[in-house]
Amino acid sequence: MSAPPEEPRSTQEFEALIEYLKNSRGFDFGGYKRSSLQRRMGKRMQTLRIERYSDYLDYLEVHPEEFIQLFNTILINVTGFFRDTASWQFLAAEVILRLIAGKPQNEPIRVWSAGCASGEEAYTLAIVLAEALGLEGFRQRVKIYATDVDEEALGQARQASYSARDLQPVSPDLRTKYFEKAGDRFVFRPDLRRAVIFGRHDLVQDAPISRLDLLVCRNTLMYFNAETQSRILARFHFALNDTGVIFLGKAEMLLTRANLFNPVHLKHRIFMKVAKPTLRDRLMIVAQAGNLELNNHFVSHVRLRDAAFDAVPVAQVVLDLHSHLVLSNQEARTIFGILPQDVGRPFYELELSYRPVELRALIEQVYTELRAQHLTNVERSLPEGRTQCLDVHLVPLVDTDSTALGISITFYDVTSHRRLQADLEKSRQELETAYEELQSTNEELETTNEELQSTVEELETTNEELQSTNEELETMNEELQSGNEELQTINDELRERTDEVNRSRAFLESILASLHAAAVVVDPNFHILMWNAEASELWGLRDDEVQGLSLMNLDIGLPVEQLRTPVRAVLTGRATFQEVMLEATNRRGKAIQCRITCTPLTGVERDTQGVILLMEEWSRHV
C-alpha cells in the first residue's frame, strides 16, 4: 500500500517564512501579492526539491547563501531601454518639454526611477532629458535618483555597462552620442553618469524621495496587493511637486486614485499630481493611504481639533520628527508672524528657530532624550523699544505605544508677572537695604578688625602651605631623577640583549644559508620557524610564504605526513637523531628520492624547543 500524500503547504507556514525573511534580512514582503510570492518561492523550492515552507525556512537557516538565490527569483528584474517606445516618445515630446518650460532656467530638475532594476530605465531618462536640455544643461540641472531593493541589480546598474543586444532599442545616433565602446560592451558616458544616483530603497518601508518633478515606476506596483499599492501611491503623491508627473507601466492604472492623480494620457499611463492646498491635507493622504475617502465625521473632528488649537491663549507650534513645521495656532501666527505657506517648511528656516532664543539645539535634545525642556525669562524685543518676557516649554509628543511623533513648543507671555515680581523684589530689597545699612554701621568696625586678623592668619597659613609644597616638589624631583636613571639602565640592558639576539639570529641564518641542503626549523606544534634558500629552491616556496604555517599543511610534493612520527620522536626526546628516505617531487615536477635528517633544536636549559630538518636530494629518476 502506498504512503499517504504529503500534507499541503499551509498558509501559516508561508506567513512564518515571510516573517523570517523580514526579521533576518530586512526584506518585508508583507505587502506583496500572496499568489505571486507563492509562485516565485515555489519555483525556487522546486529547484531544491523542497516541498514544505517550514523545511525551506530550515534550509535558509543552515544555508545563508540561499537568500541571494531566493531574492533573485522573487525580484524579477525585467527592464530595457525605451521599453514601450511609443510611451517614451510621448513622454519626451509632451511631458518633458512642458516640465522644462514650466521651471526657471536655474532651477534643478529632480527625477526618481523607482524599481530601476539593472539601470536601463534610469539611463533612458538621462538620454531623454539630455536631448531636451542639451548636454550642458543636463549636467547642471538634472538629478536622477534610481532605486531598487535588489543590491545585485543595483551593482550592475552602477557599472553602466551593456551588451550590443541590450542596446538594440537605442537608435544608432543615440548609441554613438551617449555610449562609449569598451571591448564588446558599451558604457554610458561618465560625464552624464554622475547625474544618476543609485541606491537601495524599499517602497513599502522607506521614506520617499521628495520635491520631484517626474516619478517613473513602471510595472513595479503590480507585484503589491491593493492596500500596499494604496500606501505607496500616497507616498508618491507626497513626494511629487504640485505640478509633478508620474509615469507607470502598461500593467498599472490609477483609476482608483482619482483624487490623487489626474490622467495626462491613459494609454501611455502618464498622470499628473492633484495638488492639495495645505500640508495637513497631504499628511492626511499619507496617514490614510488605505482609505483616502475621508468621511464627514473624521473631517469634522479634525476641524474641531484645529479650532480648539487656534483658541489656545498661548502661542504654540508643533513640529514633526523631521523638524518641519506642522501646526501653529492663531496666537503664534500673530505674535511671530508665521504665514500659511510656512507650514511644511523646515523649522530652522524660520526666524522663530533662533529668535528670540536659539531653539535648534534644544529640539535635537528633546528628540534624543524624549524629555521636556524649559527656558525661563527669555526676552524678546518689541517695536517702540518695549521688551516681552517669555517662558518656552518644549514637550515631546508620543503615540500610545511611546513612539515619538514630534514636538510641541509653547511660548508663555509672562511679561506682567515678571514686572510685578520685579517690583516686589525691588521693594523688598529697598527695605532690606535700609535695615542692613543701620546694622552695617554698627558692625563695620568690628568687621574690619576681624578681617585684618583673618588676613594675617591666612597669610601665615599660605606661607606654610607654600613651604610644604616646595618640599614635596623637591622630593618628587628626586624620585623622578631616580626613576629616570633606572629606566636608562633598563634601556641599556634591553639594547645589549637585543644586539645579542640579533647576532645570534644572524649567526644562525648564516649557518643555514651556508648549508648546501634544504634546512627547515619547526616548533613543537610543527609551525615553521626557519626556511632557508635551499628549501625555497627545492620546493618552490619562499620563506615569507611559509613562515608560521604548519609543515603538515604544506603541499610541496613531499609526503609531509610521513615526517610526523620521526619529528615527534625527536620532540619527545625518544631519539636525538632520525633519518628517513622519502619519494618526493621537487618544484620542477621531477621525481626525486629525498633524504631527511631530524635533530633537536635545544634552548638555553637544554630543553627541546623544536626540530631541525635537513633535506637533500639523494638520487634522481624519471
C-alpha positions in Angstrom: 0.0 0.0 0.0 1.4 3.4 -1.0 2.2 6.1 1.6 -0.3 8.9 2.2 0.4 12.1 0.2 2.5 14.9 1.8 0.4 17.4 3.7 -0.1 20.5 1.6 1.9 23.7 2.3 0.0 25.7 5.0 -0.7 29.4 5.0 0.6 29.6 8.5 4.0 28.1 7.4 4.1 30.6 4.5 3.5 33.6 6.7 6.1 32.3 9.1 8.6 32.2 6.2 7.7 35.8 5.2 8.2 37.0 8.8 11.6 35.2 9.0 12.7 37.0 5.8 11.7 40.3 7.3 13.4 39.7 10.7 16.6 38.1 9.4 17.3 40.1 6.2 15.1 43.3 6.4 13.0 42.4 3.4 9.4 43.0 4.1 7.3 41.1 1.6 4.1 41.5 3.6 2.6 43.9 1.1 3.3 41.7 -2.0 0.6 39.7 -3.7 0.5 36.3 -2.0 -0.2 34.5 -5.2 2.9 35.9 -6.9 5.1 35.3 -3.9 4.0 31.7 -3.5 4.5 31.1 -7.2 8.0 32.6 -7.2 9.0 30.8 -3.9 7.6 27.6 -5.2 9.8 27.8 -8.2 12.9 28.1 -6.1 11.8 25.3 -3.7 11.1 23.1 -6.7 14.7 23.6 -7.8 15.9 22.4 -4.4 13.3 19.6 -4.2 11.8 21.0 -1.1 8.1 20.5 -0.5 7.1 22.4 2.7 7.7 26.1 3.6 8.8 25.1 7.0 11.5 22.9 5.5 12.6 25.7 3.3 12.9 28.0 6.3 15.1 25.4 8.0 17.2 25.3 4.8 17.7 29.1 4.8 18.9 29.0 8.4 21.6 26.4 7.5 22.5 27.9 4.1 22.6 31.7 4.3 23.9 31.9 0.7 20.4 30.7 -0.4 19.0 34.2 0.4 20.6 35.6 -2.7 19.1 33.0 -5.0 15.7 33.4 -3.4 15.7 37.2 -3.7 16.9 37.0 -7.3 13.9 34.6 -8.0 11.3 36.9 -6.2 12.6 40.2 -7.5 12.0 39.8 -11.2 14.3 42.4 -12.9 12.6 42.8 -16.3 13.6 46.1 -17.9 15.1 47.5 -21.1 16.0 50.8 -22.9 12.9 52.7 -24.2 10.6 49.8 -23.2 7.2 50.7 -24.8 8.8 53.1 -27.2 5.5 54.9 -28.0 5.1 55.9 -24.4 8.6 57.2 -24.1 8.2 59.2 -27.3 5.0 60.8 -25.8 6.8 61.5 -22.5 9.7 63.2 -24.3 7.6 65.2 -26.8 4.8 66.3 -24.4 5.6 65.9 -20.8 9.3 66.6 -20.6 9.2 69.7 -22.7 6.2 71.1 -20.7 8.0 70.3 -17.5 11.2 72.2 -18.6 9.1 75.1 -19.9 7.4 75.5 -16.5 10.6 75.7 -14.4 13.1 78.7 -14.2 16.3 78.0 -16.1 18.5 77.9 -13.0 16.2 75.6 -11.0 17.2 71.9 -10.7 15.1 69.1 -12.2 14.6 66.1 -9.9 13.6 62.7 -11.2 13.0 59.4 -9.4 13.2 56.0 -11.2 11.6 53.6 -8.6 12.3 49.9 -9.2 15.1 50.7 -11.6 16.4 47.1 -11.7 19.7 47.0 -13.7 19.5 50.7 -14.7 18.2 50.7 -18.3 15.2 52.8 -17.3 17.3 55.4 -15.4 19.7 55.8 -18.4 16.8 56.1 -20.8 15.6 59.0 -18.6 19.0 60.6 -18.8 19.1 60.3 -22.6 15.6 61.8 -22.9 16.4 64.7 -20.6 19.8 65.4 -22.2 18.2 65.6 -25.6 15.6 68.1 -24.3 18.0 70.2 -22.3 21.3 69.8 -24.1 24.3 68.2 -22.6 25.5 71.2 -20.6 22.0 72.0 -19.3 21.6 68.3 -18.3 24.9 68.3 -16.3 24.0 71.5 -14.5 20.3 70.9 -13.6 19.3 67.2 -13.6 19.5 64.7 -10.7 18.1 61.2 -11.4 17.6 59.1 -8.3 17.4 55.4 -9.3 16.4 52.9 -6.6 15.6 49.2 -6.1 15.6 46.6 -3.3 17.9 44.3 -5.3 21.5 45.1 -4.4 22.8 42.8 -7.1 20.8 44.6 -9.8 22.0 47.9 -8.4 25.6 46.8 -8.7 25.0 46.1 -12.4 23.3 49.4 -12.8 26.2 51.3 -11.3 28.6 49.8 -13.8 26.5 51.3 -16.7 27.9 48.6 -19.0 25.6 46.9 -21.5 25.9 44.5 -24.4 25.0 45.3 -28.0 21.9 43.2 -27.6 20.8 45.3 -24.6 21.1 48.5 -26.8 19.1 47.3 -29.7 16.1 49.6 -28.8 18.5 52.6 -28.9 18.9 54.3 -32.2 22.5 54.3 -33.7 22.7 58.1 -33.4 21.8 58.0 -29.7 24.1 55.0 -29.1 27.0 56.9 -30.6 26.2 60.0 -28.7 25.7 58.6 -25.2 27.7 55.3 -25.1 31.4 54.6 -25.3 32.6 51.2 -26.7 34.7 49.2 -24.2 35.6 45.8 -25.8 32.4 44.0 -26.7 30.3 46.2 -24.4 29.0 49.8 -24.3 29.4 52.1 -21.3 27.2 55.1 -20.6 29.1 58.4 -20.8 30.8 59.1 -17.5 30.2 62.8 -17.5 26.5 62.2 -17.7 26.6 59.2 -15.5 27.3 61.4 -12.5 23.8 62.8 -12.6 22.3 59.3 -12.0 22.4 58.3 -8.3 21.7 54.7 -7.5 20.7 53.5 -4.0 18.7 50.8 -2.2 15.2 51.7 -1.4 12.1 49.7 -0.2 8.9 51.3 -1.4 7.0 49.7 1.4 9.2 50.7 4.3 11.5 53.6 3.4 10.5 57.3 3.2 10.1 58.6 -0.4 12.4 61.0 -2.2 10.9 64.5 -2.1 10.5 67.5 -4.3 10.2 65.5 -7.5 9.3 66.8 -11.0 9.0 63.3 -12.5 8.5 59.9 -11.0 8.9 56.8 -13.1 7.7 53.5 -11.6 6.9 51.0 -14.4 5.4 47.6 -13.7 6.5 47.6 -10.1 3.3 48.3 -8.3 1.6 45.3 -9.9 3.5 42.9 -7.5 1.9 44.5 -4.4 -1.6 44.0 -3.1 -4.2 46.7 -3.2 -3.6 48.0 0.3 0.1 48.3 -0.2 -0.3 49.9 -3.6 -2.5 52.5 -1.9 0.2 53.3 0.7 2.9 53.5 -2.0 0.8 55.8 -4.2 0.1 58.1 -1.3 3.8 58.4 -0.7 4.4 59.1 -4.4 1.8 61.9 -4.2 3.6 63.3 -1.2 7.0 63.1 -3.0 5.9 65.0 -6.1 5.9 68.7 -6.6 2.4 70.3 -7.2 3.0 70.0 -11.0 4.8 66.7 -10.8 4.1 63.8 -13.2 4.1 60.0 -12.6 4.8 57.6 -15.4 3.6 54.0 -14.8 3.8 50.7 -16.8 1.2 49.1 -19.0 0.1 46.8 -16.3 -0.8 49.5 -13.8 -3.6 52.0 -13.5 -4.6 54.9 -11.2 -8.3 54.9 -11.7 -8.9 54.1 -8.0 -6.8 57.1 -7.0 -8.6 59.8 -9.0 -8.4 62.2 -6.0 -4.6 62.0 -6.0 -3.7 61.9 -9.7 -5.3 63.1 -13.0 -4.6 61.3 -16.2 -2.4 63.1 -18.8 -2.6 60.2 -21.2 -4.3 57.0 -20.1 -3.0 54.8 -22.9 0.6 55.7 -22.0 -0.1 55.6 -18.2 1.0 59.1 -17.5 -0.7 61.0 -14.7 -0.3 64.4 -13.0 -0.5 65.0 -9.3 -3.6 66.7 -7.9 -2.2 69.4 -5.7 -3.5 69.7 -2.1 -3.8 73.2 -0.7 -2.1 72.6 2.7 0.4 70.3 4.3 -2.3 68.9 6.5 -4.2 67.6 3.5 -1.1 65.9 2.3 -0.4 64.3 5.7 -4.0 63.0 5.8 -3.4 61.3 2.5 -0.2 59.6 3.7 -1.8 58.6 7.1 -5.0 57.3 5.4 -3.3 55.6 2.5 -5.7 52.7 2.6 -8.9 54.9 3.0 -8.5 58.2 1.2 -12.2 58.9 1.0 -12.4 60.5 4.5 -15.9 60.6 6.0 -17.5 63.8 7.3 -17.2 62.6 10.8 -13.4 62.4 10.6 -13.2 65.8 8.8 -15.5 67.4 11.4 -13.2 66.1 14.3 -10.1 67.5 12.5 -11.7 70.9 12.1 -12.9 70.9 15.7 -9.4 70.0 16.9 -8.0 72.7 14.7 -10.4 75.3 16.1 -9.6 74.3 19.7 -5.9 74.5 18.9 -6.3 78.0 17.5 -8.3 79.1 20.5 -5.5 78.3 23.0 -4.5 81.7 24.5 -0.8 81.0 24.4 1.4 80.8 21.3 2.1 77.2 20.3 3.7 75.4 17.3 4.1 71.7 16.5 7.0 70.1 14.6 7.1 66.6 13.1 10.0 64.1 13.5 11.9 65.8 10.7 11.6 69.3 12.4 9.2 70.6 9.8 6.5 73.0 11.0 3.2 71.1 11.0 0.9 73.3 13.1 0.8 76.8 14.5 -2.1 78.4 16.4 -3.6 81.8 15.9 -1.6 83.3 18.8 1.7 82.0 17.4 0.9 83.3 13.9 0.0 86.8 15.3 3.0 87.1 17.7 5.7 85.7 15.5 4.4 86.5 12.0 4.1 82.9 10.8 2.4 82.7 7.4 0.2 79.8 6.0 3.0 79.0 3.4 5.4 78.4 6.3 3.6 75.3 7.3 5.6 72.4 5.9 8.9 74.3 5.9 11.9 73.1 7.9 11.7 74.9 11.3 15.4 76.0 11.1 14.5 78.2 8.1 12.1 80.2 10.2 13.2 83.2 12.3 11.4 81.7 15.3 14.0 78.9 15.4 16.8 81.3 16.6 15.0 84.4 17.7 14.2 85.4 20.5 16.2 82.3 21.6 18.2 79.6 20.0 15.9 76.5 19.9 17.5 74.2 17.4 19.9 72.5 19.8 17.1 72.1 22.4 14.9 70.5 19.8 17.6 67.9 19.0 17.9 67.2 22.7 14.2 66.6 23.1 14.2 64.3 20.1 17.2 62.3 21.5 16.1 62.1 25.2 12.3 62.3 24.7 12.2 64.6 27.8 10.7 68.1 28.1 12.9 71.1 28.2 12.1 74.5 29.7 13.5 78.0 29.2 12.6 80.9 31.5 12.9 84.7 31.3 13.5 84.8 27.5 13.5 88.4 26.5 12.1 89.4 23.1 12.4 93.0 21.7 9.2 94.6 20.5 8.6 97.8 18.5 8.9 101.1 20.3 11.7 99.7 22.5 9.4 97.5 24.6 10.6 94.1 25.9 8.4 91.0 26.2 9.4 88.2 28.6 8.6 84.6 27.6 8.8 81.1 29.2 9.4 78.5 26.5 8.3 74.8 27.0 9.5 72.1 24.6 7.5 68.9 25.1 7.9 65.6 23.1 4.7 64.3 21.5 4.5 60.5 21.7 2.0 58.0 20.5 0.1 55.5 22.6 2.9 53.0 22.1 5.5 55.6 23.3 6.7 56.2 19.7 7.8 59.7 19.1 5.5 61.8 16.9 7.0 65.3 17.1 7.5 68.3 19.4 5.2 70.9 20.8 6.7 74.3 21.5 4.7 76.6 23.7 5.5 80.3 24.4 4.0 81.7 27.7 3.9 85.5 27.9 5.0 86.2 31.5 5.8 89.9 31.0 3.2 91.2 33.5 4.1 88.5 36.0 7.8 89.3 35.7 7.2 93.0 36.0 5.1 92.6 39.2 7.7 90.2 40.5 10.5 92.7 39.7 8.6 95.5 41.5 8.0 93.3 44.6 11.6 92.3 44.6 12.7 95.9 44.3 10.6 97.0 47.2 11.8 94.1 49.3 15.4 94.8 48.5 15.0 98.5 49.4 13.5 97.6 52.8 16.3 95.1 53.4 18.9 97.6 52.3 17.7 100.3 54.8 17.7 97.7 57.6 21.1 96.4 56.6 22.6 99.9 56.4 21.7 100.5 60.0 23.0 97.2 61.1 26.1 97.6 58.9 27.0 100.9 60.6 27.3 99.2 64.0 29.2 96.2 62.6 31.7 97.9 60.3 34.4 98.5 62.9 34.1 95.0 64.3 34.1 93.5 60.9 37.2 95.5 59.8 39.1 94.2 62.9 38.1 90.6 62.2 39.0 90.9 58.6 42.5 92.2 59.5 43.0 89.3 61.9 41.7 86.8 59.4 44.1 88.2 56.7 47.1 87.8 59.0 46.1 84.2 59.7 45.5 83.4 56.0 49.0 84.8 55.1 50.6 82.6 57.7 48.7 79.6 56.5 49.6 80.4 52.9 53.3 80.7 53.8 53.2 77.3 55.5 51.4 75.7 52.5 53.9 77.2 50.1 56.9 75.8 52.1 55.2 72.4 52.3 54.5 72.4 48.6 58.2 73.3 47.8 59.4 70.4 49.9 57.0 68.0 48.1 58.2 69.3 44.7 61.8 68.7 45.7 61.0 65.2 46.8 59.2 64.5 43.6 62.1 65.8 41.6 64.5 63.4 43.3 62.1 60.5 42.8 61.8 61.4 39.1 65.6 61.6 38.7 66.0 58.2 40.4 63.3 56.7 38.2 64.9 58.2 35.1 68.3 56.6 36.0 66.6 53.2 36.5 64.8 53.5 33.1 68.2 54.4 31.5 69.8 51.3 33.0 66.9 49.0 31.8 67.1 50.6 28.4 70.9 49.9 28.1 70.3 46.2 29.2 67.5 45.8 26.7 69.7 47.3 23.9 72.5 44.8 24.8 70.1 41.8 24.9 68.6 42.9 21.5 72.1 43.1 20.0 72.8 39.6 21.3 69.6 38.2 19.9 70.3 39.9 16.5 73.8 38.5 16.5 72.6 35.0 17.4 69.9 35.2 14.7 72.3 36.4 12.1 74.7 33.6 13.1 72.0 31.0 12.8 70.8 32.4 9.4 74.4 32.5 8.1 74.9 28.8 9.1 71.6 27.8 7.5 72.4 29.8 4.4 75.8 28.1 4.1 74.3 24.7 4.1 74.0 23.1 0.7 71.0 21.2 1.9 67.4 22.4 2.4 67.0 23.4 6.1 63.7 23.7 7.9 63.2 24.5 11.5 59.8 23.8 13.2 58.4 24.4 16.7 56.7 21.7 18.9 53.5 22.4 17.0 55.1 21.8 13.6 54.9 25.5 12.8 57.8 26.7 10.5 60.3 29.0 12.2 63.1 28.9 9.6 63.1 28.1 5.9 66.4 28.6 4.1 67.1 29.4 0.4 67.9 25.8 -0.5 64.4 24.8 0.8 62.9 27.5 -1.4 64.9 26.2 -4.4 63.9 22.6 -3.7 60.2 23.0 -3.0 59.3 26.3 -4.8 58.0 28.3 -1.7 59.7 31.4 -0.3 60.5 31.9 3.3 57.7 34.7 3.7 55.1 32.3 2.2 55.6 29.5 4.8 56.5 31.4 8.0 54.1 30.4 10.8 52.4 27.7 8.7 52.2 24.1 9.8 54.7 21.9 8.0 51.9 19.2 7.9 49.7 21.5 5.9 52.1 22.3 3.1 51.5 20.9 -0.4 55.1 20.9 -1.8 55.4 17.5 -3.4 56.8 15.9 -0.2 54.7 13.5 1.8 55.0 15.5 4.9 52.6 13.3 6.9 55.3 10.6 6.9 57.5 13.0 8.8 55.1 13.3 11.8 56.5 10.2 13.5 60.2 10.9 13.3 59.7 14.6 14.2 57.5 13.7 17.1 60.2 11.2 18.3 62.8 13.9 18.4 60.5 16.4 20.1 59.6 14.0 22.9 63.2 13.0 23.4 62.8 9.4 22.4 65.5 10.0 19.9 68.2 12.6 19.2 68.6 11.8 15.5 66.1 10.5 12.9 66.7 9.8 9.3 64.2 8.9 6.6 64.2 8.5 2.8 61.0 9.6 1.1 59.8 9.6 -2.5 59.0 13.3 -3.5 58.6 15.7 -6.4 60.7 18.9 -6.5 59.4 22.2 -7.6 60.3 21.4 -11.3 58.0 18.4 -11.2 60.8 15.8 -11.2 60.5 12.7 -9.0 63.3 12.5 -6.5 64.4 10.5 -3.5 64.8 12.8 -0.6 67.0 12.1 2.4 65.7 13.9 5.5 67.5 14.0 8.9 65.8 15.3 12.1 67.8 16.7 15.0 66.5 18.6 18.1 66.6 22.4 18.5 67.6 22.9 22.1 67.3 26.0 24.3 69.5 27.5 27.0 68.2 25.0 29.5 68.9 22.2 27.0 65.2 21.6 26.6 63.9 20.7 23.1 62.3 23.8 21.5 61.8 22.4 18.0 63.3 20.2 15.3 65.9 21.0 12.6 65.2 19.1 9.3 67.9 18.8 6.7 66.6 17.7 3.3 68.8 16.5 0.4 68.1 15.1 -3.0 69.6 11.6 -2.7 69.0 10.4 -6.2 67.0 11.4 -9.3 65.0 9.2 -11.6 62.4 9.6 -14.3 
